[in-house]
Amino acid sequence: MNKTSLFIFIFCISLISFTNAEDNYYYQNGKKIYLKPSSAIQTFSLSDKSLLKTKSYTQLENNTPIQITNQILLQTNNDIVTIVEKYPITLLKTITSNIYLVEVDTNQSVLSIANRLYEDKNILFAHPNTIKKIENR
């Protein structure tokens, strides 16, 4: 294999790896919160007897464990129907007139979708729904 072919091969592999990479951060108060993924998946029983699966992460800044659900809280200055049609999400609940709880469609990265929503000019905030242990300060 000559050098040019080798370079093209390595470039293609790198591009494929980059495009398939899951975001390991989310936005909170305008700041990126970086995460270290864990292989653990947990299931929580909710008050309405439904089950909520979460994926485990550790926040790198403070080494805090965090569970991320397949749900996102978002606020939009646009019609929610337009947002739901644009992204692979389903509306679960209207919290206020412009704040919503949505669920990310199966086989989609919650963090990637939350970040894409956050970066959309029609979205005021988008944050993955998380479960954290409450600790006294």
One Martini backbone bead per residue (centre of mass of N, CA, C, O) as a GRO file, in nm:
protein
  137
    1MET     BB    1   0.095   0.038   0.025
    2ASN     BB    2   0.077   0.349  -0.027
    3LYS     BB    3   0.078   0.659   0.115
    4THR     BB    4  -0.189   0.762  -0.001
    5SER     BB    5  -0.368   0.520   0.073
    6LEU     BB    6  -0.310   0.529   0.375
    7PHE     BB    7  -0.417   0.812   0.427
    8ILE     BB    8  -0.707   0.764   0.329
    9PHE     BB    9  -0.773   0.536   0.524
   10ILE     BB   10  -0.725   0.694   0.790
   11PHE     BB   11  -0.921   0.924   0.730
   12CYS     BB   12  -1.181   0.750   0.707
   13ILE     BB   13  -1.171   0.627   0.991
   14SER     BB   14  -1.176   0.898   1.143
   15LEU     BB   15  -1.445   1.002   1.028
   16ILE     BB   16  -1.621   0.770   1.129
   17SER     BB   17  -1.557   0.803   1.431
   18PHE     BB   18  -1.653   1.099   1.456
   19THR     BB   19  -1.956   1.061   1.353
   20ASN     BB   20  -2.011   0.823   1.587
   21ALA     BB   21  -1.980   1.006   1.814
   22GLU     BB   22  -2.056   1.076   2.132
   23ASP     BB   23  -2.156   1.290   2.337
   24ASN     BB   24  -1.972   1.415   2.652
   25TYR     BB   25  -2.204   1.643   2.687
   26TYR     BB   26  -2.366   1.933   2.837
   27TYR     BB   27  -2.588   2.193   2.895
   28GLN     BB   28  -2.537   2.446   3.164
   29ASN     BB   29  -2.573   2.764   3.187
   30GLY     BB   30  -2.382   2.790   2.914
   31LYS     BB   31  -2.226   2.521   2.995
   32LYS     BB   32  -2.006   2.268   2.971
   33ILE     BB   33  -2.064   1.927   3.068
   34TYR     BB   34  -1.847   1.686   3.139
   35LEU     BB   35  -1.822   1.330   3.059
   36LYS     BB   36  -1.808   0.995   3.191
   37PRO     BB   37  -1.867   0.699   3.083
   38SER     BB   38  -2.073   0.420   3.153
   39SER     BB   39  -2.204   0.086   3.140
   40ALA     BB   40  -2.434   0.159   3.314
   41ILE     BB   41  -2.773   0.046   3.367
   42GLN     BB   42  -3.072   0.188   3.493
   43THR     BB   43  -3.373   0.134   3.692
   44PHE     BB   44  -3.666   0.328   3.753
   45SER     BB   45  -3.931   0.379   3.972
   46LEU     BB   46  -4.227   0.532   3.943
   47SER     BB   47  -4.520   0.659   4.071
   48ASP     BB   48  -4.676   0.537   3.799
   49LYS     BB   49  -4.512   0.250   3.752
   50SER     BB   50  -4.297   0.328   3.577
   51LEU     BB   51  -4.008   0.300   3.373
   52LEU     BB   52  -3.660   0.424   3.399
   53LYS     BB   53  -3.396   0.456   3.192
   54THR     BB   54  -3.039   0.473   3.249
   55LYS     BB   55  -2.728   0.642   3.216
   56SER     BB   56  -2.400   0.637   3.319
   57TYR     BB   57  -2.212   0.902   3.479
   58THR     BB   58  -1.935   1.140   3.511
   59GLN     BB   59  -1.846   1.431   3.634
   60LEU     BB   60  -1.544   1.583   3.583
   61GLU     BB   61  -1.532   1.839   3.767
   62ASN     BB   62  -1.661   1.660   4.049
   63ASN     BB   63  -1.713   1.343   4.041
   64THR     BB   64  -2.021   1.306   3.970
   65PRO     BB   65  -2.280   1.116   3.969
   66ILE     BB   66  -2.495   1.032   3.676
   67GLN     BB   67  -2.823   1.019   3.541
   68ILE     BB   68  -2.947   0.953   3.208
   69THR     BB   69  -3.207   0.998   3.029
   70ASN     BB   70  -3.449   0.999   2.745
   71GLN     BB   71  -3.481   1.302   2.840
   72ILE     BB   72  -3.601   1.647   2.773
   73LEU     BB   73  -3.563   1.977   2.860
   74LEU     BB   74  -3.756   2.250   2.709
   75GLN     BB   75  -3.725   2.579   2.559
   76THR     BB   76  -3.945   2.774   2.348
   77ASN     BB   77  -4.016   3.029   2.083
   78ASN     BB   78  -4.174   2.798   1.954
   79ASP     BB   79  -4.337   2.558   1.815
   80ILE     BB   80  -4.340   2.232   1.915
   81VAL     BB   81  -4.414   2.094   1.651
   82THR     BB   82  -4.168   2.193   1.491
   83ILE     BB   83  -3.959   2.050   1.671
   84VAL     BB   84  -4.065   1.756   1.649
   85GLU     BB   85  -4.027   1.748   1.334
   86LYS     BB   86  -3.704   1.808   1.337
   87TYR     BB   87  -3.678   1.591   1.566
   88PRO     BB   88  -3.611   1.281   1.751
   89ILE     BB   89  -3.905   1.343   1.908
   90THR     BB   90  -4.134   1.329   2.196
   91LEU     BB   91  -4.410   1.439   2.343
   92LEU     BB   92  -4.501   1.423   2.695
   93LYS     BB   93  -4.497   1.732   2.826
   94THR     BB   94  -4.655   2.016   2.954
   95ILE     BB   95  -4.545   2.257   3.181
   96THR     BB   96  -4.566   2.509   3.006
   97SER     BB   97  -4.616   2.720   2.742
   98ASN     BB   98  -4.263   2.668   2.681
   99ILE     BB   99  -4.233   2.394   2.848
  100TYR     BB  100  -4.077   2.068   2.795
  101LEU     BB  101  -4.122   1.713   2.771
  102VAL     BB  102  -3.901   1.491   2.610
  103GLU     BB  103  -3.840   1.215   2.389
  104VAL     BB  104  -3.604   1.009   2.273
  105ASP     BB  105  -3.554   0.825   2.029
  106THR     BB  106  -3.465   0.540   1.947
  107ASN     BB  107  -3.118   0.524   1.884
  108GLN     BB  108  -3.052   0.790   2.032
  109SER     BB  109  -2.869   1.055   2.148
  110VAL     BB  110  -2.934   1.251   2.406
  111LEU     BB  111  -2.694   1.444   2.404
  112SER     BB  112  -2.698   1.520   2.104
  113ILE     BB  113  -2.988   1.631   2.097
  114ALA     BB  114  -2.961   1.840   2.323
  115ASN     BB  115  -2.735   1.999   2.177
  116ARG     BB  116  -2.889   2.066   1.919
  117LEU     BB  117  -3.114   2.218   2.058
  118TYR     BB  118  -2.941   2.434   2.206
  119GLU     BB  119  -2.820   2.540   1.914
  120ASP     BB  120  -3.096   2.638   1.856
  121LYS     BB  121  -3.246   2.948   1.804
  122ASN     BB  122  -3.547   2.835   1.916
  123ILE     BB  123  -3.386   2.763   2.180
  124LEU     BB  124  -3.336   2.839   2.517
  125PHE     BB  125  -3.343   2.534   2.633
  126ALA     BB  126  -3.146   2.220   2.686
  127HIS     BB  127  -3.195   1.929   2.903
  128PRO     BB  128  -3.120   1.662   3.046
  129ASN     BB  129  -3.268   1.423   3.223
  130THR     BB  130  -3.186   1.381   3.565
  131ILE     BB  131  -3.008   1.180   3.816
  132LYS     BB  132  -2.934   1.274   4.152
  133LYS     BB  133  -2.768   1.300   4.432
  134ILE     BB  134  -2.850   1.426   4.737
  135GLU     BB  135  -2.657   1.687   4.891
  136ASN     BB  136  -2.503   1.840   5.130
  137ARG     BB  137  -2.312   2.147   5.170
   0.00000   0.00000   0.00000
